[in-house]
């Protein structure tokens, strides 16, 4: 045999496909997978109290033949579930950029909220500034989840390459993401849930408004869909997670407290709240209120991991009423609460009540508590204050901002003041050195102005009070006396 013939033979042998399973083997494997899912749903405490109106066979039939692993979504879901079981409550702030999410994790928060309102206002794929009315492309929130996770991944890479321990053992804080009303019907909800998982979301919430007329929970003109339709969207979300093989948490939100319109009275559970009138668009007028929200919460409870009742004002007694009604039938059902910036907190509540609001709600079973629009308001106010000071005093204003950064670095580990290192210049220097065998002469961080001027920086001392310059207000901005002082601890 010639060398060429021998090579051809070897090539043919190497390319031979693996033996295919027989029909009997396929049937046995399929049956085993069904049994595993049945056992998992019936015995794993993770699924206690969750109903699925479909079978393992349905899930396996829809999965396809190739399993794609969604690591960040899985890790996030498992981490969030653990936190909800072990912490008295998990609190979060809405992040509108990846850098904001990194700062939240660095500061010690254990979860991140991804708000559809904020996406509409300043982070959507259309590049527009919208009100919260589902006007933006449906893949915008999944894409923001992806960008946030990419920023967290870069922070993890930078610290890992430097041999540093990640905060709270992980940079990858679980993301709780806003699916609004699903951007359509049940199939839209199914596909949106899949996109959220691909973006790395740990928990996704769906609300019971009509998607084509969706409004922010604190706007007027909200239209509810029948309870049955809202339940089907929750089922669609759970099915999507099961098909993708990820234990993503599903949160059900009801706007029944403040909505006064309904698309159809087909569901008997909704008729008790109908007022007998129709609008020019054909909607049914309904009585909103906490009773309506409770009725819908009870209907959603078997299909959701957490329930969220959107309210129009901060009210501990109303929150207690909702919690007690839900827990009377579903004692272990976890609840969520939106600390909305639409509320005028100081006008509605005194300082003492505000201070005890979160632990009080935690005792009622509100396990996830979040400020939806924190990123939006922080982004706008901080830039407005700097811009006003810069207009009045030029670089004096910016210098004081920088001194505040140095102070936070020294006291609390804030890192963005060294912006080159923060975004990964040193990390990519290491990549370049590995590629070049350590001979690269074009690395960026060594010899940079940041390395020369920011190394070992300390906040300046004020001779009058001994406080650093960060305690001084930016010129043109009046601060209250207590705001002039730096925090003495966490």
N, C-alpha and C positions, 0 to 999 in steps of 0.2 A: 504493500500500500504506500502511495506517495505521501510526502509531507502535506501536500495540499489537500489530498483526500482525507488524511487523518485529521487535519485542522477543521475541515468541513464537518466531519463526523462529530468531533468534540463540540463544535459550535451548536450542532443540531441537538446533541445531548443536553447541553447547558440550557437551551431555550425550551426544553420540554415543559409543558405546563404541569402544575401540581395535579395530582389525581383529584378528580371531581367527586363530591359526595354522591352517594346513591340516593335515590328518592327516600328509601327507608331511613338513611342517616339524616337527611334534611328534616324529615317528619319528627324524628326523635329529638333533634336539636331544637326545633321550633316548640315542641311540647315542653322541653326543659325550660326554655326562655319564658314561656307562659307561666309555668309553675313558679319560677323565680319571681316574676312580677307579682303574681297572686300572693305569694308568701310575703314579699316586701311590703305591699300595700296593707296587708292584714296584720302584720306583726311589728313593723318598725314604728317606734313612738313618733317618728317624724310625721307620720300620716294619720295619727290619731285624730279623729273628728273630721277628716276630709272625705267627702263623697265624690266618687267618680261614676257618672252615668254612662260609662263605656267599659269595655273589657280589655284585658291584656292582649287579646287577639287583635282588637282594633288598633292598639298602639303598635304592635309588631308589624302589622300589615302596612302601616303608614310610614314606618321608619326607613324603608329602603334597605339595601344589602350592605352598605358601608357605614360603619359607625364613625362619626366625626366628633372628636373630643373638644369640648369647650371649657378649657381649664379655668380661666378667670371667672366665668359664670358659676362653675361648680364650686370652686374654692370660696367665692363670695357668698353663695347661698348657704354653704355649710358653716361658714364663719358667722354669718348673720343669725342663722338659727341657733348656733351655740350661744351667741351673745344674748339673744332674746330669752334663752332658757336660764342663763346664769346671772345676768345683770338685773338690777331692779328696773331699769329702763335704759334704752339706747337713745341718745339725743344726737341730732344731726343738723347741719346747716346746708342750704342749697348752694351748690357751686356752679358757676357759669363758665369757668375756664379750668383747664387742667392745672394751672399754677395755683388757683384757689384751692383745688382739691389737695394738692401737695401741702399747702400751708395748714389746712385743716388736720391732716394726718400728723404733720410735724407738731402741731399744737396739742395733740392728744385725743382728738375726736375719733371714734371707732367706726363710724359709718358716714356715708356721703349721700345727700339727697340731690337728685337730678330733676329739676323742675321744668315742666313744659311751659309754664309762664315765662321763666327766664329764657328758655330757648326761643319762644316767640319774640321776646323783646330784643334779644341781642346775641343769639347763638344758633340761628337756623340756617339750613342749607340754601335758602332763597336769598340770603344776604339782606334781608329786610328787617325793619323794626315793626313788629305786629302787636296788637293786643292779644290776649289769651283767648282766642276763638278758633283754634285749630286751622289757622290760615296757612301755616307753614308746611313744607313737605313732611310726609309721615316718617321718613327715615332720619329726621333731624335729631331726635332724642337718642336713638341708637348710636348715631355718629358722635354725639357729645359723650356718651358713655365710652365709646372707643377712644376718643381723644383724652378723656380723663384717665382711663386706664393706661394709655400710652405715657402720659406724664408721670403717673405713679410708677410705671415700669422704669422710666429713665431715672427717677429718684432712687429706686431700688438698685439699679445698675451702678449709679455713681457711688452710693454708699458701700455696696458690696465690693466694688473694685478698690475702694479705699480701706477695706477691712473693718468697716463700721457696722454696728448692730442696728437693724431697722427699728424704728419706734414701735413700741408695743408688739415687737416680734414680726411685724409685717407692714409693708407700705400699701398693700393691696386691700384697703378698706372696702367693705361691701357697698355697692351702689344700689340705692332704692330709686327706681326710675318711673317717670310719669308717662303712661300710655294714653292719658286723657280718656276720651270716650271710644277709643279704638279706631278712629278715623274711618268709620264705615260699619259694616255689619260684622257677623261672626267670623267670616273668612278673613276680613281685614284684621280683626283682633288676633286671629291665629297667626297670621304672617307677621304682624307687628311684634308679637311675643317672641317669635323665632329671631327676629332682627335684634331685639333687646338682648337675648341670650348670646347671640353672635358678638354683640358689642360689649359683653361682659357684665350685664346687670345681674344683681343677686336677687332682687325683688322688684316686681312691677305692679303698679296699681292701675285699675280701670274704674271709671266712674259711670253712673247710670244716666247720664244726659244723652240727648240726641246728638250724634256726632256732627251732623250738618248744621246744627244750631248751637254748638257747644259754647259755653261762656265760662269765664273765670268764676269760681265759686262765690266770689264777692261782687259779681255784677248782677244786674237784673236780667229778665227775659230768659231764664233757664227753662229748658224743656226736658222732661224726663221721658225715657222709654218705658214700656211696660216692664214690670218686675221680671217676667219670664225672659224677655230679651236680654236684660242685664245679667241674669243668671247664665244664659247661654254664652255670653262673652267671657264670663269667668271660667266656664267649662272649656271654651275654646283656648283660653290662655293656659289652663292646666294641661290640656291635651297636647298643646305645642311643646310645653316643657317635657312632658313624658316622651313624646316622639323624639325629642332631641336628647333625652337621657340625662337631664339636669334637674336637680331638686329645687328649682327656682321658686321663691315664695310669691304667692299671689295675694295682693291686697285689694279689697273691694271698698270703693268709696261711694257713699250715697250723698246726693244733694237734696234729698227729700225734705230737709229742714227748711230750706228757703226757696225751693222751686215751686212755682204755681201753675205750671203748664204740663200737660201729658199728651203724648202722641195718640194713644189709643186706650180705651177702657176694656180691652179684651181680657185682661187678667182680673179675675174676681178680687184679688188682694188689693187692687188699686181702686176699685169702684167705691169703696167706703170713703175715700178722700175726694171723690169727684164732687164738684159744686153744681153740676147740671147745666153748665154754660159752655159754649163753644166760642172760639176766637175767629177772627176773619181768616186765619190760616187753616182753620179746622181743628186746632188743638183743643183739648178738654181743659177747662179750668179746674184746679184742684186746691185743696187746703194743705198748705205746707205746715211745717212745725215738727217738733221732736217726735210726736207719735208717728208721723209719716216716715221719718228717718228710722225709727225703731223697727217698724214693720218691714221695711226694706232690709235693714241690717239682719234681722232674723231670717229673712229669705236667703240672704247671701252667705250666711255663716257656714253652712255645710260645704261650701265650695271655695272658701277663702281661708288663708292662714291668718290674716289680720283684717279688721274692719275699721273704716275711717268714716266718721260722721262729720261732714263739712258744716261748720257753724258760722253764724254772722257776727258773733261777738264772743269774747272770752268769758265763760261762765262755768264755774266749778259745779254748781248744782245741776245745770243742764247736762254737763259731762257725766255726772254721777247718775242721773236719770237714764241716760243712754246705756251706760255700763251695767247698771243693775238689771235693766230689762234684757239685755243680751245674755248676761251671765246667769240669769234665772233659768234659761233654757240651755245655754252653752257655757258652762262654768269655766272652761279652760280657754275660751276664745280670746286671743290677744287683740288689743285695740291700738289705734294710732291717733295722734292728735296734731293738727296743724296750728303752730303758733304764728298766725298770719300777720305779716306787716300791714295788712289792710286794717287791722285793729289798731285803734289809738290806745295803747296799753296804759299809759299814765292817766288818760282821761277816764278809762273804764275801771281801772283798779288802782288801789294804793300800793305803795312800795312793798309793804309786808305781804300782801296777797300775791303780788307778782313773784316775790322771792320764794314762796312756798307752792307756787302753782305746779311746777314739774313734779316734785315728790308727792304732792297730793294726788295728781293724776296717776302716777305710778302705782300708788296704793289701790287705785280703782281698776288697774289692769291695762292702762295705756302704756304699752311696752315700747312703742316707737314714737318719739316726739321730735318734731322738726320745725325749723323756720324755713319756709319755702323759698323766700326771695332774699335771703341773706346776701348772696353774691351780688345781685343787682344793686341793692342799696349800699353795700360796702364799696363796690366799684364806683358808683356815682358820687357818693359823699366824699370819699377820700380824694378823688381827683378834683372835685369842686373846691375842696379846702386848699389843696396845694395850688391850684390854678389861681384862686383868689389871692393867696399869699404871694405867689410869684408875680402877679400883676402889681401888687402894692410894694413889694420889697425885693423883688428880683431873687438873686441867688441866696440871699439870707434865708428865704423861705425853704429853698431846696436843701440847703446845708443843714437846717434844723430837722428836716425829714430824714436826712442821712444819719444824723446823730441819734435819732430815735431808732433807726435800724441797728446801728452799732450797739445801742443799749439793749435792744431785744435779743441780739445775738449773744451778748455777754450774759444776760440774765436767764434767758429761756431757750437758747439754741436756735433762734431764727437764722436762716441760712441764705435767704435771697439777696442780702446786701452784697455778697460776693456773686454777682450775677453770672459771670463767665463760668465759674465752677459749678454754679447751681444748675445750669442748663446742660452741662455735660462736656465742657471743653476738656477737662482733665481726663474724663472717661475716653474720649475719642483720641486724646494724646496716647493713652495706653494702647488703644487699638492700633494706631499708627506705628507705635514702637514694636508691637508684636509682628506686624506685617513686615517691617523693615529690619527685623532682627536686632532692634535696639539702636539702629544707626540713624534714625530720622533726625534731621536738623530743623524741621519746620513745625515742631509741636507748638501749640498756641499758648498754653498757660504759663510755662516757664519763661520769664522775662516780660510778662505782660504788666501793664500798669496796675492791674488788680493785685497781682502777686507782690509787686513792689510797694504799693501804697496801702493795701488793706491788711497786710500781715501784722497780726498783733495789735490791731486797733482797739482802742478803748474809748468809751464815751467821755466827752469833756466834762469837767466839773465846773459848776457855777459857784463862784466865790461867795455869793450871798447865802445860799442855802446848802451848799455841798451836794446838790442834786445835779445830774448830768444835763447836758444841753437839750436832751430830748424832752425834758419836762417843760421847756419853754414852748409857748404857743407859736404857731406860724404867724408871722405878722399879719394883722388884719382879721384874725380869728380870735374871738373872745372865748376863753374856757372857764368853766366853773372851777372854784378853788380845789375841789377834790380831784379834778381832772389834771391839775398841774402836777400831781404827785405820781411817781411811778409805783406800780404794784410792788408790795413787799414779798409776795409769794404767789403760788398758783391760785 
